[in-house]
């Protein structure tokens, strides 16, 4: 008999996925359904994505983590996944764009995060189905003192992930199945097999997210757009990472702070250079000069350090202006 095997949030835990599929003795003609969140937090998101892309009879529901990649909304977990996937990242995201927001057959409904009773799946809001920040906010407004599934009254069972239920899945009334059992946090990866509605779990091999966060901190730091950050954004971001326990990341943060401080300490030299160059050029030459925006105020005695700072809101603008004025400032060390 062909089965439907529904897997909770995998989050890059590829070894656990293979172990769980061995546990349920998956067959080629079984339909494999993921509740979404294949990626982020775990050690092998690329392998998980590749598995579902290549295996016939497989469906992946759009999770909030896939949606973040599709929409270019990056927090730390998404930055890590982008680096983990490397050259395959763009094609993986293109594939994520094709994911449905729900799955339904004669036995069950599958969504990533939530749904509302009495509304066909095709009419549900995507934000609620996938558990986006906006969808979570809407659910809180609808059910301020309870969970959406406590109000689920439709006859057909619903399976979802998104909210970690603990080491064990949440099963209520034989119709509500929450399968996110925290695999990426060192707990379990869980599957529900239909039509018998049997539950199977395997333990995670480690607290993967804790390990991945540490391992990828320095690579993520090095790929941040520091050159385009404002001075305040740069200082705030560096402060957020300052508690790192990775000595290499800590040394690199110190180098980042020193670099930013060095660029800002060069403002007096930039101011002097602007006045010098302005005195050497004709008005027509100044108009064609790449530093024209500071040269005219300098010629007219209206350029002070505050005005120069407004023209240098980022490291990139500061370095470029310095080069235009004949000064070479240090670039960010790699």
N, C-alpha and C positions, 0 to 999 in steps of 0.2 A: 504494500500500500504506500502510495506517495504521501509523505508527511510535509508539514510546514514547520520549520524550525526557526524560532524567533530568538535572536541574540540581543542581550542588553548592551549598554554602552561599552564599547571596546577600548576607545581612547588609545590606540596605538599598541595595545597589548597583544602582539601577534602570537607569541608562544602560547599564551593562555587560550587564544582563539583556536589554535590547532588542537590543543589538548581537549578543549570542550567539544570540538567536533568529533574527536575520537571517542569521547565519553558517550555521545549520543549516537555514535555509529552512523554518521551521515552517509547517505547513498547519492550517487550522481543525479538521480531523478527527484530527490527531495528538494523542496523549495526552501531556500535559506533567506531569511528576512532579518535585516539589521534595523534596530530602532533609531539608528543614527549616532552621531558622535564617534565616527571611526577614528578621528584624528585628535591631536593635541594631548599633551601631558604624558603619553607613554613613549617607550623607546623605539618603536618601529611603525610609525604611521604609514610610511610608504609601502611596506609589505602588506599591511592590512588593506589599504586602498587597492593595491595591485591584485590581491586575492579576490576581492569582490568584483573588480572590473573584469577579471579573466574567467571567473567561475560561471558557467551557465546556471540557469535557474536560481538567480540571486537577485534580491531587491534590497536597496538601501533607502531608508526614509531620511529626508533632510533633517539634520539636527542643528541646533543653534551654533555648534562649532563649525560645521560645514558652511552654514550661512555666513558666519563671520569671514571666512576666507573668500567666499563668493563676493561679498560686499566690501572687501578690503578693510575690514574693521580689525585692527591688530592690537592685541594685548600681548603680554609676555609669552603665553602658550602658543599663539599664532606665529609669533616671530620665530620661536624655536622650530615649529613644524616646517615653516618655509625653509629654514636652513637644513633641517633633516631631509627634506625631499629634494633639495638642490635643483639640478637641471630639470627634474620631473615635476617641479611644483606647478608650473603654468598649466601643463596638460591635466594634472590632477584637479586643479580648480575648475578647468573647463568641464571636466566630467562631473564635478560636484554641482555645477549649474543645471545639470539635467535631472537631478534627483527629485522624486516626487515628495510631497509633503505628507502623504499618508499612503497606506496600503490597506486593502479590504478584500476579503474573500467570503465564502459562505460561512466560515467558522468564526472569523475574528476581524477586528479593526486594529491597525497598528499606527500609532503616531509617536513622534519623539517625546513630546512633553505633556500635551493636554488636549482636550476637546470638550465641547459643550453638548449636552444632551439635547435631543430633539432637533438638531440641525444636521443636514446631510454633510458628509465630509467635504464634498466639493464646494460647499458654501461656508465652511469654517474659515476663520482668519488665519493666514499663514503664520502670523506672529505668535498666535496662541498654540498652533499645532507644533511649531518648532521650538518654542520656549525662548524667543528673543527677549531682550530686556523690556521692550514695549509690551510684548505679550504677557510677560510675568506681571507687569504693572496693571494691565487690564484685568487679569484674573484676580489680583488682590482687591481691585475695586469691586469686582462682582461678588467675591467671596472673602470679605475682609477677615473673618474669624475662622475660616475652615479651608480645606483643600478642594479643588475642583472635583476630584474623583469621589468625594463624599456626597456629591450632588448628581452623580452619574446614574441615570435611571433607564437608559436604553437597554434592550434585552440582549443585544449582541455584545459579547465580551470585548474589552479594549485592553491593549497591551501597550506599554510606554516605558520610557527610561527617564533620563534627564535629572531627576532628583534622586540622590543616593538614598536607598531605603535601609542601609545597613548591610551586614554580611549576608542577610537572607532577603529574598524578594518579598514584596508586599502582595499578598493575595487576599482579596475580599470578595465574599459572596459568589465565588466561582466565576465572576465576570470582570474583575479588575485585577490587573497584573502589572506591578511595577518591577522592572527587571534590572535597574541600575544598582548593582551591588558592589560598586566601588572598586573595580578591578585595578584601575590606575593608582589607587591609594593603598594597595596592598591587601584588599579584601577578596572578593570573589568575582568571577565572570559567570553569568547565568544564562541559561537557555530555557525556553518553553517549547515543548514539542506537541504539535497537534496532529490528529484530532483528539488524542488522549489527554491533552493538557497536563503532561508530566513535566516536572521541573528538574533540571540538572545544573549543577554548579561545579566549578573547579577553583581551587584557591589561586590567588595571584602569587607570583614568584617573589615579588618584592613590592615595596612602596615606590613604584616607578616614578611618580610625579616628583617626589622629594629628590630622587637621584637625578632625574632629567633636569630639574631646575638648576641644580648645582653644576652639572656637566656642561650645560650650554650657556651659562651666564656670560662668560668671557666672549664667546663668538657672537652672542646677541649684542653685547655692549659695543663690539667693534663694528657692527653693521648699522647701529643707530645713526640717523641723519644729524650728527652733531654739528656739521658745518652750517646747516640750515636752521638750527634751533636758535631761539633768542637767548640772550644771556640768562634771563630768569628761567626759561625752560631747561636750559642746560644745567643750571645749578640745582633745580628741583629734581631733575631726573638723576643726577649724580647722587643726590642725597638719598633718594629712594633705594639705590643700590648700595649705599655705604655700609650697610650691615652685613655684607657678603662674608661668608666664611672661606671663600676661595682666595688664597693668597695672590694668585695671578690676576684675578679680577680686581682685587683691592689695589694692587700696584698699578694696574691700568687706569683705574679711577683716579688715583693720585696724579698720574700723568695727564689725564684729561683736565683735572682741575688746574694743574700747573700751566697747561697749554692755554686754557681760557684766561687765566689771570695774566699770562704773558701777553696775550693779544690786547687785553684791555689796558695793560700798563703801557702799551705802545701809543696810546692816544695822544699824549703830549708830543711825541716825535712826529706823528701823523699831522698834527696841527701845525707844527713848525714847518714840515715839508710842504703843506698846502700853501702857507704864506710865501715860502721861498719860490715855489713853482709859479704861483700867481704873479709875483713880482717880475718873473723872467719872461712871461709870455704877453703877447699882444691880445686884445680882446677877441680878435678873430681866431687866434690860435687856441685860446681858452674854450671857445665854443666847440671846437673840434676835439678837445682833449677828453679822454675817458673819465677824468675827475672833474669835469666842468661844474657839477653840482656843488662842489666845495670850493672851487677856485674863485668863482665870482663873489661869493660871500667873503672869502679871505681877502680878495683885492679891495673890497669895500669896507673892510674892518668889522664885518658882522659875523665872522666865524669864530666861535669860542669852542671849548671842549664839549659843552652840552650839545651844541649844534652839530659838531662832528659825530658825537655818539648817536644822534638821530639818524645820521647817514650810515652808521655802522651797527645796525641792530643785531647782526649775526656774525659768527666767525667768517663765513664766506664773503660777506660784503666788506668786512674789515681787511681781509687778506687781499681782495681784489683792488680795493682803494689804495692800499699800501703799494701794491705792484704798480698801479697807475702813477703813483707819486715817486717811484724809484726806490721804494723800500721793500726789503724782503723779510717777511715774518715767517716764523717757524710754522710748519703744518703739523697736524695731529699725528703723533707717533703711532705706528701700527703694532 
